[in-house]
């Protein structure tokens, strides 16, 4: 681990299908933890995927729902900004993965996204992931497309998730290879399942009722009330 010198942009990619309180807390708490560690954050980017790598039929609809998922990210970005309460820190939804996918007709790959973002300016990148990606005997991150490029392009910030302890030997190997890694031990976002939220909405649950359960933010719940994305 190391404190970051210079300016940084925090990058968080997600399906946002839908974006929920767990996402908002993960980003807000992680940004706060990084600032406490001495990282100078200038921007936080929420990046909804446009076309995911082939992972099954259930994700085939992502391009069709992109406008709605992008709008939910914009609403969530406002929630994160309110939580952080730092006028000097911009928080926004970013369309870069849609731009890249439409140009190439290929799936979104994180290495390509980070490369495009890095070309935009001099600020360094911090790529935020949950600890599930670096846990277990065969961490998911090792099987991603061009993981070495990802680690060369950005600091890897790991947010703990319940039940997913980071594989310390794997992280030590990455660090020995030159990766810059920071584990945000103080972040404790709630465990919330987007799949469960979708299923409940399809079963007729009112989006606003999920606010009372701490699953959706009020702004996203209101959006899903007027845009019933998961109605059967």
mmCIF file of the C-alpha atoms, coordinates in Angstrom:
data_MODEL
# 
_entry.id   MODEL 
# 
loop_
_atom_site.group_PDB 
_atom_site.id 
_atom_site.type_symbol 
_atom_site.label_atom_id 
_atom_site.label_alt_id 
_atom_site.label_comp_id 
_atom_site.label_asym_id 
_atom_site.label_entity_id 
_atom_site.label_seq_id 
_atom_site.pdbx_PDB_ins_code 
_atom_site.Cartn_x 
_atom_site.Cartn_y 
_atom_site.Cartn_z 
_atom_site.occupancy 
_atom_site.B_iso_or_equiv 
_atom_site.pdbx_formal_charge 
_atom_site.auth_seq_id 
_atom_site.auth_comp_id 
_atom_site.auth_asym_id 
_atom_site.auth_atom_id 
_atom_site.pdbx_PDB_model_num 
ATOM 1   C CA . UNK A 1 1   ? 0.000   0.000   0.000   1.00 0.00 ? 1   UNK A CA 1 
ATOM 2   C CA . UNK A 1 2   ? 1.115   3.553   -0.567  1.00 0.00 ? 2   UNK A CA 1 
ATOM 3   C CA . UNK A 1 3   ? -0.242  7.028   -0.262  1.00 0.00 ? 3   UNK A CA 1 
ATOM 4   C CA . UNK A 1 4   ? -0.903  8.652   -3.608  1.00 0.00 ? 4   UNK A CA 1 
ATOM 5   C CA . UNK A 1 5   ? 0.998   11.674  -4.808  1.00 0.00 ? 5   UNK A CA 1 
ATOM 6   C CA . UNK A 1 6   ? -0.593  13.990  -7.334  1.00 0.00 ? 6   UNK A CA 1 
ATOM 7   C CA . UNK A 1 7   ? -4.190  14.075  -8.506  1.00 0.00 ? 7   UNK A CA 1 
ATOM 8   C CA . UNK A 1 8   ? -6.390  11.031  -8.957  1.00 0.00 ? 8   UNK A CA 1 
ATOM 9   C CA . UNK A 1 9   ? -9.670  10.050  -10.576 1.00 0.00 ? 9   UNK A CA 1 
ATOM 10  C CA . UNK A 1 10  ? -11.614 7.260   -8.857  1.00 0.00 ? 10  UNK A CA 1 
ATOM 11  C CA . UNK A 1 11  ? -13.195 4.890   -11.400 1.00 0.00 ? 11  UNK A CA 1 
ATOM 12  C CA . UNK A 1 12  ? -16.047 2.519   -10.543 1.00 0.00 ? 12  UNK A CA 1 
ATOM 13  C CA . UNK A 1 13  ? -17.535 0.333   -13.270 1.00 0.00 ? 13  UNK A CA 1 
ATOM 14  C CA . UNK A 1 14  ? -20.818 -1.501  -12.784 1.00 0.00 ? 14  UNK A CA 1 
ATOM 15  C CA . UNK A 1 15  ? -23.885 -2.883  -14.505 1.00 0.00 ? 15  UNK A CA 1 
ATOM 16  C CA . UNK A 1 16  ? -26.205 -0.531  -12.557 1.00 0.00 ? 16  UNK A CA 1 
ATOM 17  C CA . UNK A 1 17  ? -29.002 -3.014  -13.123 1.00 0.00 ? 17  UNK A CA 1 
ATOM 18  C CA . UNK A 1 18  ? -30.199 -1.353  -10.921 1.00 0.00 ? 18  UNK A CA 1 
ATOM 19  C CA . UNK A 1 19  ? -27.766 0.806   -8.989  1.00 0.00 ? 19  UNK A CA 1 
ATOM 20  C CA . UNK A 1 20  ? -28.533 0.478   -5.280  1.00 0.00 ? 20  UNK A CA 1 
ATOM 21  C CA . UNK A 1 21  ? -27.565 1.660   -1.816  1.00 0.00 ? 21  UNK A CA 1 
ATOM 22  C CA . UNK A 1 22  ? -24.682 -0.828  -1.677  1.00 0.00 ? 22  UNK A CA 1 
ATOM 23  C CA . UNK A 1 23  ? -23.095 0.828   -4.715  1.00 0.00 ? 23  UNK A CA 1 
ATOM 24  C CA . UNK A 1 24  ? -23.573 4.326   -3.317  1.00 0.00 ? 24  UNK A CA 1 
ATOM 25  C CA . UNK A 1 25  ? -22.078 3.340   0.032   1.00 0.00 ? 25  UNK A CA 1 
ATOM 26  C CA . UNK A 1 26  ? -19.176 1.498   -1.581  1.00 0.00 ? 26  UNK A CA 1 
ATOM 27  C CA . UNK A 1 27  ? -18.188 4.514   -3.670  1.00 0.00 ? 27  UNK A CA 1 
ATOM 28  C CA . UNK A 1 28  ? -18.749 7.108   -0.959  1.00 0.00 ? 28  UNK A CA 1 
ATOM 29  C CA . UNK A 1 29  ? -16.966 5.139   1.757   1.00 0.00 ? 29  UNK A CA 1 
ATOM 30  C CA . UNK A 1 30  ? -14.089 4.195   -0.549  1.00 0.00 ? 30  UNK A CA 1 
ATOM 31  C CA . UNK A 1 31  ? -13.590 7.784   -1.679  1.00 0.00 ? 31  UNK A CA 1 
ATOM 32  C CA . UNK A 1 32  ? -13.564 8.927   1.942   1.00 0.00 ? 32  UNK A CA 1 
ATOM 33  C CA . UNK A 1 33  ? -11.050 6.220   2.893   1.00 0.00 ? 33  UNK A CA 1 
ATOM 34  C CA . UNK A 1 34  ? -8.754  7.192   0.032   1.00 0.00 ? 34  UNK A CA 1 
ATOM 35  C CA . UNK A 1 35  ? -8.855  10.849  1.029   1.00 0.00 ? 35  UNK A CA 1 
ATOM 36  C CA . UNK A 1 36  ? -7.992  9.913   4.612   1.00 0.00 ? 36  UNK A CA 1 
ATOM 37  C CA . UNK A 1 37  ? -5.037  7.908   3.274   1.00 0.00 ? 37  UNK A CA 1 
ATOM 38  C CA . UNK A 1 38  ? -3.739  11.004  1.505   1.00 0.00 ? 38  UNK A CA 1 
ATOM 39  C CA . UNK A 1 39  ? -4.981  10.545  -2.039  1.00 0.00 ? 39  UNK A CA 1 
ATOM 40  C CA . UNK A 1 40  ? -5.984  13.801  -3.733  1.00 0.00 ? 40  UNK A CA 1 
ATOM 41  C CA . UNK A 1 41  ? -9.199  12.885  -5.534  1.00 0.00 ? 41  UNK A CA 1 
ATOM 42  C CA . UNK A 1 42  ? -10.385 15.330  -8.172  1.00 0.00 ? 42  UNK A CA 1 
ATOM 43  C CA . UNK A 1 43  ? -13.179 13.259  -9.714  1.00 0.00 ? 43  UNK A CA 1 
ATOM 44  C CA . UNK A 1 44  ? -15.281 10.164  -9.105  1.00 0.00 ? 44  UNK A CA 1 
ATOM 45  C CA . UNK A 1 45  ? -16.652 8.374   -12.172 1.00 0.00 ? 45  UNK A CA 1 
ATOM 46  C CA . UNK A 1 46  ? -19.543 5.918   -12.144 1.00 0.00 ? 46  UNK A CA 1 
ATOM 47  C CA . UNK A 1 47  ? -19.289 3.999   -15.418 1.00 0.00 ? 47  UNK A CA 1 
ATOM 48  C CA . UNK A 1 48  ? -22.203 1.776   -16.457 1.00 0.00 ? 48  UNK A CA 1 
ATOM 49  C CA . UNK A 1 49  ? -21.179 -1.003  -18.819 1.00 0.00 ? 49  UNK A CA 1 
ATOM 50  C CA . UNK A 1 50  ? -22.704 -0.815  -22.298 1.00 0.00 ? 50  UNK A CA 1 
ATOM 51  C CA . UNK A 1 51  ? -21.937 -4.256  -23.706 1.00 0.00 ? 51  UNK A CA 1 
ATOM 52  C CA . UNK A 1 52  ? -20.622 -6.795  -21.252 1.00 0.00 ? 52  UNK A CA 1 
ATOM 53  C CA . UNK A 1 53  ? -18.336 -9.723  -22.058 1.00 0.00 ? 53  UNK A CA 1 
ATOM 54  C CA . UNK A 1 54  ? -20.353 -12.893 -22.836 1.00 0.00 ? 54  UNK A CA 1 
ATOM 55  C CA . UNK A 1 55  ? -21.652 -14.083 -19.482 1.00 0.00 ? 55  UNK A CA 1 
ATOM 56  C CA . UNK A 1 56  ? -25.026 -15.552 -20.378 1.00 0.00 ? 56  UNK A CA 1 
ATOM 57  C CA . UNK A 1 57  ? -28.388 -14.563 -21.750 1.00 0.00 ? 57  UNK A CA 1 
ATOM 58  C CA . UNK A 1 58  ? -29.404 -12.557 -18.694 1.00 0.00 ? 58  UNK A CA 1 
ATOM 59  C CA . UNK A 1 59  ? -26.954 -9.803  -19.667 1.00 0.00 ? 59  UNK A CA 1 
ATOM 60  C CA . UNK A 1 60  ? -27.941 -9.613  -23.344 1.00 0.00 ? 60  UNK A CA 1 
ATOM 61  C CA . UNK A 1 61  ? -30.386 -6.805  -22.605 1.00 0.00 ? 61  UNK A CA 1 
ATOM 62  C CA . UNK A 1 62  ? -27.766 -4.401  -21.250 1.00 0.00 ? 62  UNK A CA 1 
ATOM 63  C CA . UNK A 1 63  ? -27.346 -2.292  -24.419 1.00 0.00 ? 63  UNK A CA 1 
ATOM 64  C CA . UNK A 1 64  ? -31.130 -1.859  -24.672 1.00 0.00 ? 64  UNK A CA 1 
ATOM 65  C CA . UNK A 1 65  ? -31.394 -0.640  -21.076 1.00 0.00 ? 65  UNK A CA 1 
ATOM 66  C CA . UNK A 1 66  ? -28.305 1.577   -21.194 1.00 0.00 ? 66  UNK A CA 1 
ATOM 67  C CA . UNK A 1 67  ? -30.176 4.932   -21.195 1.00 0.00 ? 67  UNK A CA 1 
ATOM 68  C CA . UNK A 1 68  ? -32.075 3.972   -18.042 1.00 0.00 ? 68  UNK A CA 1 
ATOM 69  C CA . UNK A 1 69  ? -29.018 2.562   -16.294 1.00 0.00 ? 69  UNK A CA 1 
ATOM 70  C CA . UNK A 1 70  ? -27.024 5.676   -17.176 1.00 0.00 ? 70  UNK A CA 1 
ATOM 71  C CA . UNK A 1 71  ? -29.731 7.895   -15.714 1.00 0.00 ? 71  UNK A CA 1 
ATOM 72  C CA . UNK A 1 72  ? -29.754 5.848   -12.496 1.00 0.00 ? 72  UNK A CA 1 
ATOM 73  C CA . UNK A 1 73  ? -25.972 6.336   -12.312 1.00 0.00 ? 73  UNK A CA 1 
ATOM 74  C CA . UNK A 1 74  ? -26.475 10.077  -12.652 1.00 0.00 ? 74  UNK A CA 1 
ATOM 75  C CA . UNK A 1 75  ? -28.934 10.011  -9.773  1.00 0.00 ? 75  UNK A CA 1 
ATOM 76  C CA . UNK A 1 76  ? -26.548 7.914   -7.696  1.00 0.00 ? 76  UNK A CA 1 
ATOM 77  C CA . UNK A 1 77  ? -23.650 10.250  -8.509  1.00 0.00 ? 77  UNK A CA 1 
ATOM 78  C CA . UNK A 1 78  ? -25.647 13.098  -6.981  1.00 0.00 ? 78  UNK A CA 1 
ATOM 79  C CA . UNK A 1 79  ? -26.200 10.966  -3.868  1.00 0.00 ? 79  UNK A CA 1 
ATOM 80  C CA . UNK A 1 80  ? -22.473 10.214  -3.597  1.00 0.00 ? 80  UNK A CA 1 
ATOM 81  C CA . UNK A 1 81  ? -21.613 13.902  -4.039  1.00 0.00 ? 81  UNK A CA 1 
ATOM 82  C CA . UNK A 1 82  ? -24.042 14.800  -1.266  1.00 0.00 ? 82  UNK A CA 1 
ATOM 83  C CA . UNK A 1 83  ? -22.500 12.167  1.002   1.00 0.00 ? 83  UNK A CA 1 
ATOM 84  C CA . UNK A 1 84  ? -18.950 13.385  0.363   1.00 0.00 ? 84  UNK A CA 1 
ATOM 85  C CA . UNK A 1 85  ? -19.864 17.070  0.673   1.00 0.00 ? 85  UNK A CA 1 
ATOM 86  C CA . UNK A 1 86  ? -16.701 18.240  -1.088  1.00 0.00 ? 86  UNK A CA 1 
ATOM 87  C CA . UNK A 1 87  ? -17.350 20.971  -3.687  1.00 0.00 ? 87  UNK A CA 1 
ATOM 88  C CA . UNK A 1 88  ? -13.865 20.455  -5.125  1.00 0.00 ? 88  UNK A CA 1 
ATOM 89  C CA . UNK A 1 89  ? -14.567 16.802  -5.940  1.00 0.00 ? 89  UNK A CA 1 
ATOM 90  C CA . UNK A 1 90  ? -16.673 16.160  -9.032  1.00 0.00 ? 90  UNK A CA 1 
ATOM 91  C CA . UNK A 1 91  ? -18.876 13.064  -9.054  1.00 0.00 ? 91  UNK A CA 1 
ATOM 92  C CA . UNK A 1 92  ? -20.499 12.080  -12.333 1.00 0.00 ? 92  UNK A CA 1 
ATOM 93  C CA . UNK A 1 93  ? -21.782 9.266   -14.506 1.00 0.00 ? 93  UNK A CA 1 
ATOM 94  C CA . UNK A 1 94  ? -19.487 8.627   -17.457 1.00 0.00 ? 94  UNK A CA 1 
ATOM 95  C CA . UNK A 1 95  ? -20.530 7.371   -20.922 1.00 0.00 ? 95  UNK A CA 1 
ATOM 96  C CA . UNK A 1 96  ? -17.100 6.197   -22.049 1.00 0.00 ? 96  UNK A CA 1 
ATOM 97  C CA . UNK A 1 97  ? -17.994 2.495   -22.240 1.00 0.00 ? 97  UNK A CA 1 
ATOM 98  C CA . UNK A 1 98  ? -20.958 3.240   -24.511 1.00 0.00 ? 98  UNK A CA 1 
ATOM 99  C CA . UNK A 1 99  ? -18.720 5.391   -26.693 1.00 0.00 ? 99  UNK A CA 1 
ATOM 100 C CA . UNK A 1 100 ? -16.087 2.669   -26.960 1.00 0.00 ? 100 UNK A CA 1 
ATOM 101 C CA . UNK A 1 101 ? -18.549 -0.162  -27.597 1.00 0.00 ? 101 UNK A CA 1 
ATOM 102 C CA . UNK A 1 102 ? -20.467 1.708   -30.272 1.00 0.00 ? 102 UNK A CA 1 
ATOM 103 C CA . UNK A 1 103 ? -17.237 2.441   -32.121 1.00 0.00 ? 103 UNK A CA 1 
ATOM 104 C CA . UNK A 1 104 ? -15.979 -1.145  -32.065 1.00 0.00 ? 104 UNK A CA 1 
ATOM 105 C CA . UNK A 1 105 ? -19.083 -3.360  -31.745 1.00 0.00 ? 105 UNK A CA 1 
ATOM 106 C CA . UNK A 1 106 ? -17.025 -5.341  -29.219 1.00 0.00 ? 106 UNK A CA 1 
ATOM 107 C CA . UNK A 1 107 ? -17.680 -6.007  -25.528 1.00 0.00 ? 107 UNK A CA 1 
ATOM 108 C CA . UNK A 1 108 ? -16.423 -3.510  -22.975 1.00 0.00 ? 108 UNK A CA 1 
ATOM 109 C CA . UNK A 1 109 ? -13.057 -4.408  -21.503 1.00 0.00 ? 109 UNK A CA 1 
ATOM 110 C CA . UNK A 1 110 ? -11.768 -2.596  -18.441 1.00 0.00 ? 110 UNK A CA 1 
ATOM 111 C CA . UNK A 1 111 ? -8.269  -2.310  -19.909 1.00 0.00 ? 111 UNK A CA 1 
ATOM 112 C CA . UNK A 1 112 ? -9.652  -0.382  -22.889 1.00 0.00 ? 112 UNK A CA 1 
ATOM 113 C CA . UNK A 1 113 ? -11.774 1.849   -20.649 1.00 0.00 ? 113 UNK A CA 1 
ATOM 114 C CA . UNK A 1 114 ? -8.856  2.733   -18.378 1.00 0.00 ? 114 UNK A CA 1 
ATOM 115 C CA . UNK A 1 115 ? -6.592  3.349   -21.374 1.00 0.00 ? 115 UNK A CA 1 
ATOM 116 C CA . UNK A 1 116 ? -9.119  5.784   -22.862 1.00 0.00 ? 116 UNK A CA 1 
ATOM 117 C CA . UNK A 1 117 ? -9.564  7.561   -19.528 1.00 0.00 ? 117 UNK A CA 1 
ATOM 118 C CA . UNK A 1 118 ? -5.818  7.776   -18.987 1.00 0.00 ? 118 UNK A CA 1 
ATOM 119 C CA . UNK A 1 119 ? -5.452  9.475   -22.371 1.00 0.00 ? 119 UNK A CA 1 
ATOM 120 C CA . UNK A 1 120 ? -7.861  12.230  -21.305 1.00 0.00 ? 120 UNK A CA 1 
ATOM 121 C CA . UNK A 1 121 ? -5.519  13.975  -18.889 1.00 0.00 ? 121 UNK A CA 1 
ATOM 122 C CA . UNK A 1 122 ? -2.649  13.864  -16.449 1.00 0.00 ? 122 UNK A CA 1 
ATOM 123 C CA . UNK A 1 123 ? -4.587  12.705  -13.368 1.00 0.00 ? 123 UNK A CA 1 
ATOM 124 C CA . UNK A 1 124 ? -3.755  9.169   -12.294 1.00 0.00 ? 124 UNK A CA 1 
ATOM 125 C CA . UNK A 1 125 ? -6.508  6.563   -12.107 1.00 0.00 ? 125 UNK A CA 1 
ATOM 126 C CA . UNK A 1 126 ? -7.722  4.517   -9.154  1.00 0.00 ? 126 UNK A CA 1 
ATOM 127 C CA . UNK A 1 127 ? -9.800  1.503   -10.156 1.00 0.00 ? 127 UNK A CA 1 
ATOM 128 C CA . UNK A 1 128 ? -12.270 0.513   -7.419  1.00 0.00 ? 128 UNK A CA 1 
ATOM 129 C CA . UNK A 1 129 ? -13.273 -3.147  -7.081  1.00 0.00 ? 129 UNK A CA 1 
ATOM 130 C CA . UNK A 1 130 ? -14.926 -5.334  -4.478  1.00 0.00 ? 130 UNK A CA 1 
ATOM 131 C CA . UNK A 1 131 ? -12.786 -7.875  -2.656  1.00 0.00 ? 131 UNK A CA 1 
ATOM 132 C CA . UNK A 1 132 ? -14.624 -10.743 -4.370  1.00 0.00 ? 132 UNK A CA 1 
ATOM 133 C CA . UNK A 1 133 ? -12.457 -10.127 -7.444  1.00 0.00 ? 133 UNK A CA 1 
ATOM 134 C CA . UNK A 1 134 ? -9.222  -10.854 -5.566  1.00 0.00 ? 134 UNK A CA 1 
ATOM 135 C CA . UNK A 1 135 ? -10.366 -13.600 -3.195  1.00 0.00 ? 135 UNK A CA 1 
ATOM 136 C CA . UNK A 1 136 ? -10.144 -17.369 -3.337  1.00 0.00 ? 136 UNK A CA 1 
ATOM 137 C CA . UNK A 1 137 ? -7.445  -19.655 -4.713  1.00 0.00 ? 137 UNK A CA 1 
ATOM 138 C CA . UNK A 1 138 ? -8.067  -18.531 -8.311  1.00 0.00 ? 138 UNK A CA 1 
ATOM 139 C CA . UNK A 1 139 ? -9.028  -14.815 -8.129  1.00 0.00 ? 139 UNK A CA 1 
ATOM 140 C CA . UNK A 1 140 ? -11.412 -13.564 -10.799 1.00 0.00 ? 140 UNK A CA 1 
ATOM 141 C CA . UNK A 1 141 ? -9.162  -10.608 -11.619 1.00 0.00 ? 141 UNK A CA 1 
ATOM 142 C CA . UNK A 1 142 ? -6.452  -12.958 -12.875 1.00 0.00 ? 142 UNK A CA 1 
ATOM 143 C CA . UNK A 1 143 ? -8.871  -14.212 -15.541 1.00 0.00 ? 143 UNK A CA 1 
ATOM 144 C CA . UNK A 1 144 ? -9.920  -10.783 -16.806 1.00 0.00 ? 144 UNK A CA 1 
ATOM 145 C CA . UNK A 1 145 ? -8.943  -9.483  -20.217 1.00 0.00 ? 145 UNK A CA 1 
ATOM 146 C CA . UNK A 1 146 ? -5.383  -8.027  -20.031 1.00 0.00 ? 146 UNK A CA 1 
ATOM 147 C CA . UNK A 1 147 ? -5.141  -7.798  -16.233 1.00 0.00 ? 147 UNK A CA 1 
ATOM 148 C CA . UNK A 1 148 ? -1.518  -6.668  -16.457 1.00 0.00 ? 148 UNK A CA 1 
ATOM 149 C CA . UNK A 1 149 ? -2.599  -3.631  -18.475 1.00 0.00 ? 149 UNK A CA 1 
ATOM 150 C CA . UNK A 1 150 ? -5.288  -2.804  -15.915 1.00 0.00 ? 150 UNK A CA 1 
ATOM 151 C CA . UNK A 1 151 ? -2.723  -2.795  -13.112 1.00 0.00 ? 151 UNK A CA 1 
ATOM 152 C CA . UNK A 1 152 ? -0.281  -0.758  -15.170 1.00 0.00 ? 152 UNK A CA 1 
ATOM 153 C CA . UNK A 1 153 ? -2.921  1.873   -15.911 1.00 0.00 ? 153 UNK A CA 1 
ATOM 154 C CA . UNK A 1 154 ? -4.416  2.324   -12.436 1.00 0.00 ? 154 UNK A CA 1 
ATOM 155 C CA . UNK A 1 155 ? -3.967  1.886   -8.732  1.00 0.00 ? 155 UNK A CA 1 
ATOM 156 C CA . UNK A 1 156 ? -6.161  -1.004  -7.595  1.00 0.00 ? 156 UNK A CA 1 
ATOM 157 C CA . UNK A 1 157 ? -8.393  0.011   -4.665  1.00 0.00 ? 157 UNK A CA 1 
ATOM 158 C CA . UNK A 1 158 ? -10.052 -2.968  -2.974  1.00 0.00 ? 158 UNK A CA 1 
ATOM 159 C CA . UNK A 1 159 ? -13.234 -2.465  -0.977  1.00 0.00 ? 159 UNK A CA 1 
ATOM 160 C CA . UNK A 1 160 ? -13.949 -5.295  1.490   1.00 0.00 ? 160 UNK A CA 1 
ATOM 161 C CA . UNK A 1 161 ? -17.039 -7.424  0.974   1.00 0.00 ? 161 UNK A CA 1 
ATOM 162 C CA . UNK A 1 162 ? -18.461 -9.780  3.570   1.00 0.00 ? 162 UNK A CA 1 
ATOM 163 C CA . UNK A 1 163 ? -17.268 -13.333 3.004   1.00 0.00 ? 163 UNK A CA 1 
ATOM 164 C CA . UNK A 1 164 ? -14.561 -12.399 0.484   1.00 0.00 ? 164 UNK A CA 1 
ATOM 165 C CA . UNK A 1 165 ? -11.152 -12.117 2.109   1.00 0.00 ? 165 UNK A CA 1 
ATOM 166 C CA . UNK A 1 166 ? -8.450  -10.922 -0.286  1.00 0.00 ? 166 UNK A CA 1 
ATOM 167 C CA . UNK A 1 167 ? -5.952  -13.570 -1.347  1.00 0.00 ? 167 UNK A CA 1 
ATOM 168 C CA . UNK A 1 168 ? -2.892  -12.050 0.310   1.00 0.00 ? 168 UNK A CA 1 
ATOM 169 C CA . UNK A 1 169 ? -0.446  -14.216 -1.654  1.00 0.00 ? 169 UNK A CA 1 
ATOM 170 C CA . UNK A 1 170 ? -2.035  -13.057 -4.907  1.00 0.00 ? 170 UNK A CA 1 
ATOM 171 C CA . UNK A 1 171 ? -1.863  -9.400  -3.866  1.00 0.00 ? 171 UNK A CA 1 
ATOM 172 C CA . UNK A 1 172 ? 1.776   -9.834  -2.822  1.00 0.00 ? 172 UNK A CA 1 
ATOM 173 C CA . UNK A 1 173 ? 2.520   -11.333 -6.230  1.00 0.00 ? 173 UNK A CA 1 
ATOM 174 C CA . UNK A 1 174 ? 0.849   -8.400  -7.994  1.00 0.00 ? 174 UNK A CA 1 
ATOM 175 C CA . UNK A 1 175 ? 2.747   -5.903  -5.827  1.00 0.00 ? 175 UNK A CA 1 
ATOM 176 C CA . UNK A 1 176 ? 6.023   -7.662  -6.602  1.00 0.00 ? 176 UNK A CA 1 
ATOM 177 C CA . UNK A 1 177 ? 5.192   -7.286  -10.298 1.00 0.00 ? 177 UNK A CA 1 
ATOM 178 C CA . UNK A 1 178 ? 4.813   -3.535  -9.811  1.00 0.00 ? 178 UNK A CA 1 
ATOM 179 C CA . UNK A 1 179 ? 1.098   -3.111  -9.097  1.00 0.00 ? 179 UNK A CA 1 
ATOM 180 C CA . UNK A 1 180 ? 0.005   -0.295  -6.787  1.00 0.00 ? 180 UNK A CA 1 
ATOM 181 C CA . UNK A 1 181 ? -2.637  -1.723  -4.441  1.00 0.00 ? 181 UNK A CA 1 
ATOM 182 C CA . UNK A 1 182 ? -4.568  -0.253  -1.550  1.00 0.00 ? 182 UNK A CA 1 
ATOM 183 C CA . UNK A 1 183 ? -7.015  -2.238  0.591   1.00 0.00 ? 183 UNK A CA 1 
ATOM 184 C CA . UNK A 1 184 ? -9.664  0.060   2.066   1.00 0.00 ? 184 UNK A CA 1 
ATOM 185 C CA . UNK A 1 185 ? -10.138 -1.735  5.365   1.00 0.00 ? 185 UNK A CA 1 
ATOM 186 C CA . UNK A 1 186 ? -12.283 1.027   6.865   1.00 0.00 ? 186 UNK A CA 1 
ATOM 187 C CA . UNK A 1 187 ? -14.977 0.736   4.171   1.00 0.00 ? 187 UNK A CA 1 
ATOM 188 C CA . UNK A 1 188 ? -17.966 -1.380  5.206   1.00 0.00 ? 188 UNK A CA 1 
ATOM 189 C CA . UNK A 1 189 ? -20.697 -1.100  2.544   1.00 0.00 ? 189 UNK A CA 1 
ATOM 190 C CA . UNK A 1 190 ? -23.847 -3.190  3.025   1.00 0.00 ? 190 UNK A CA 1 
ATOM 191 C CA . UNK A 1 191 ? -24.272 -6.455  1.118   1.00 0.00 ? 191 UNK A CA 1 
ATOM 192 C CA . UNK A 1 192 ? -27.154 -5.930  -1.330  1.00 0.00 ? 192 UNK A CA 1 
ATOM 193 C CA . UNK A 1 193 ? -28.068 -8.082  -4.319  1.00 0.00 ? 193 UNK A CA 1 
ATOM 194 C CA . UNK A 1 194 ? -29.132 -6.354  -7.544  1.00 0.00 ? 194 UNK A CA 1 
ATOM 195 C CA . UNK A 1 195 ? -30.529 -9.700  -8.711  1.00 0.00 ? 195 UNK A CA 1 
ATOM 196 C CA . UNK A 1 196 ? -32.789 -9.873  -5.657  1.00 0.00 ? 196 UNK A CA 1 
ATOM 197 C CA . UNK A 1 197 ? -33.966 -6.306  -6.252  1.00 0.00 ? 197 UNK A CA 1 
ATOM 198 C CA . UNK A 1 198 ? -34.810 -7.084  -9.888  1.00 0.00 ? 198 UNK A CA 1 
ATOM 199 C CA . UNK A 1 199 ? -36.671 -10.229 -8.874  1.00 0.00 ? 199 UNK A CA 1 
ATOM 200 C CA . UNK A 1 200 ? -38.707 -8.406  -6.257  1.00 0.00 ? 200 UNK A CA 1 
ATOM 201 C CA . UNK A 1 201 ? -39.615 -5.603  -8.635  1.00 0.00 ? 201 UNK A CA 1 
ATOM 202 C CA . UNK A 1 202 ? -40.676 -8.168  -11.251 1.00 0.00 ? 202 UNK A CA 1 
ATOM 203 C CA . UNK A 1 203 ? -42.804 -9.863  -8.591  1.00 0.00 ? 203 UNK A CA 1 
ATOM 204 C CA . UNK A 1 204 ? -44.670 -6.605  -8.033  1.00 0.00 ? 204 UNK A CA 1 
ATOM 205 C CA . UNK A 1 205 ? -42.830 -4.953  -5.150  1.00 0.00 ? 205 UNK A CA 1 
ATOM 206 C CA . UNK A 1 206 ? -43.100 -1.164  -5.174  1.00 0.00 ? 206 UNK A CA 1 
ATOM 207 C CA . UNK A 1 207 ? -39.745 0.499   -5.757  1.00 0.00 ? 207 UNK A CA 1 
ATOM 208 C CA . UNK A 1 208 ? -40.413 3.017   -2.990  1.00 0.00 ? 208 UNK A CA 1 
ATOM 209 C CA . UNK A 1 209 ? -40.968 0.189   -0.489  1.00 0.00 ? 209 UNK A CA 1 
ATOM 210 C CA . UNK A 1 210 ? -37.363 -0.902  -1.080  1.00 0.00 ? 210 UNK A CA 1 
ATOM 211 C CA . UNK A 1 211 ? -36.199 2.507   0.150   1.00 0.00 ? 211 UNK A CA 1 
ATOM 212 C CA . UNK A 1 212 ? -37.594 1.692   3.593   1.00 0.00 ? 212 UNK A CA 1 
ATOM 213 C CA . UNK A 1 213 ? -35.586 -1.549  3.545   1.00 0.00 ? 213 UNK A CA 1 
ATOM 214 C CA . UNK A 1 214 ? -32.376 0.311   2.753   1.00 0.00 ? 214 UNK A CA 1 
ATOM 215 C CA . UNK A 1 215 ? -31.993 -1.250  -0.703  1.00 0.00 ? 215 UNK A CA 1 
ATOM 216 C CA . UNK A 1 216 ? -32.659 1.673   -3.074  1.00 0.00 ? 216 UNK A CA 1 
ATOM 217 C CA . UNK A 1 217 ? -32.010 5.385   -2.719  1.00 0.00 ? 217 UNK A CA 1 
ATOM 218 C CA . UNK A 1 218 ? -35.130 7.579   -2.890  1.00 0.00 ? 218 UNK A CA 1 
ATOM 219 C CA . UNK A 1 219 ? -34.083 9.156   -6.199  1.00 0.00 ? 219 UNK A CA 1 
ATOM 220 C CA . UNK A 1 220 ? -33.520 5.794   -7.922  1.00 0.00 ? 220 UNK A CA 1 
ATOM 221 C CA . UNK A 1 221 ? -36.737 4.399   -6.464  1.00 0.00 ? 221 UNK A CA 1 
ATOM 222 C CA . UNK A 1 222 ? -38.711 7.356   -7.804  1.00 0.00 ? 222 UNK A CA 1 
ATOM 223 C CA . UNK A 1 223 ? -37.085 6.856   -11.215 1.00 0.00 ? 223 UNK A CA 1 
ATOM 224 C CA . UNK A 1 224 ? -38.024 3.170   -11.257 1.00 0.00 ? 224 UNK A CA 1 
ATOM 225 C CA . UNK A 1 225 ? -41.570 4.087   -10.270 1.00 0.00 ? 225 UNK A CA 1 
ATOM 226 C CA . UNK A 1 226 ? -41.985 6.216   -13.384 1.00 0.00 ? 226 UNK A CA 1 
ATOM 227 C CA . UNK A 1 227 ? -39.726 3.996   -15.556 1.00 0.00 ? 227 UNK A CA 1 
ATOM 228 C CA . UNK A 1 228 ? -40.719 0.407   -14.643 1.00 0.00 ? 228 UNK A CA 1 
ATOM 229 C CA . UNK A 1 229 ? -37.595 -1.178  -16.092 1.00 0.00 ? 229 UNK A CA 1 
ATOM 230 C CA . UNK A 1 230 ? -38.228 -4.555  -14.469 1.00 0.00 ? 230 UNK A CA 1 
ATOM 231 C CA . UNK A 1 231 ? -41.984 -4.831  -14.928 1.00 0.00 ? 231 UNK A CA 1 
ATOM 232 C CA . UNK A 1 232 ? -43.065 -8.158  -16.368 1.00 0.00 ? 232 UNK A CA 1 
# 
